[in-house]
């Protein structure tokens, strides 16, 4: 789980999820370290872990397979709705049965892991709620969780003995106040109102020209850049049905406007460099930076 | 899991505009601006802080990949890299707050991925040499100067926040020095290549003469000799870096 979370940070576009993983990698490493150091005290080799059985390996392989840029829901659901709640359940059960006279070293580790994993799971659920605002996303989450739980059940849980329920909701409760430390306040989504009015008008004219297929006739493009800008838009290869601004950045007096183009089959992202001229804002360069089929391109 | 990943898989929300560092610099120079924000105005401070913020984001992503990509590396190495992930995530939070403090907006300036590309080296020793010693060393220079200037203009929020982050960066450089030695013990060729990689990065991040030996308010980025010594750089290494800045006059 530690290595999966670490690897997923770069693969996850959404900041709340990216920072959630970033927050938890160190806690997971410390848990693994505590268990690894406890092993030789129980007459096993230090820092050597092995899976309970091959079905458990399959479960982890399945969990880690959600590596695509559009699979954040699966990543968060897998770890925070399945694996971590399962670990809390197993730890809590183990703690309830660990002898307080003979096993304080193990109990101390369990107490820490239960508390932190419980907090992680609650924080993950909050991030997941933000990622699953529509029915389709909620359906994907549900399907993925069921698939993982079935595989985990076949493995008999992380211990392989199936001695505890996979997830016991009764041991997962945590106060929202405690969870705050696991979440980072991320600035609100991009607001197109940050475009200055004249630039917004120029971008609106560009969008209208694209939607009517008249970009070539527009005087919005600097004459010296015209051929290159039109060629870049030709690469999109689909009729633009809708154009909207998703980002704005400044390089000195130039403005870089990123627009999302929705076509019938494809979604494309074009970065336009606007330059202020005596005649107003004009496009000095354009680059099609990304294209993907419509069905895999929700807005981020 | 795919290990390692191609550098173009770095995932971002739509609100970020990505550009090549060279293109950003050229576009600025064509407008008569310095290629790197010089901290002389409020706007350039905001731009510098935004640049650091995305750098911290990429540092977190890079350290996370190092945790993932080298399952056979010593466990203590993984632990150090995991700690670094957490530190970088807190730095992102700090810089998000500082950007707001300076009236900035996430995505207000383009993101370049030059730092992330350096974090994609295939060898773990090269990564710690390049990222922990090269880039985190640069962070020591940049943060040290930012602290100085924040103190001078009377901005205690900026001054204290960056000071805490600098303490972590010094620790990360130390980690880099330790693991460069341990991962390449008995492998001189591997060590040579890792150090060569770090020197390439140092050279690149001299930013065409932007980083120099000199007073904070005289040079665009001042080499933080004291912070670098605390981080474990030797006098000889610092001297070598200063010399390399004297031959990096072209961006």
Interface residues (C-beta under 8 A of the other chain):
Chain A: X2 X3 X4 X5 X6 X7 X8 X9 X10 X11 X12 X13 X14 X15 X18 X19 X21 X22 X23 X25 X26 X27 X28 X29 X30 X33 X36 X47 X64 X67 X69 X184 X185 X186 X187 X189 X190 X194 X246 X247 X248 X249 X250 X251 X252 X253 X254 X256 X258 X260 X269 X271 X289 X299 X300
Chain B: X1 X2 X3 X5 X9 X10 X11 X12 X13 X14 X15 X16 X17 X18 X19 X24 X27 X28 X31 X33 X57 X60 X61 X62 X63 X64 X65 X66 X67 X68 X69 X71 X75 X78 X79 X81 X82 X83 X85 X86 X88 X89 X92 X93 X96 X100 X105 X106 X107 X108 X109 X110 X116
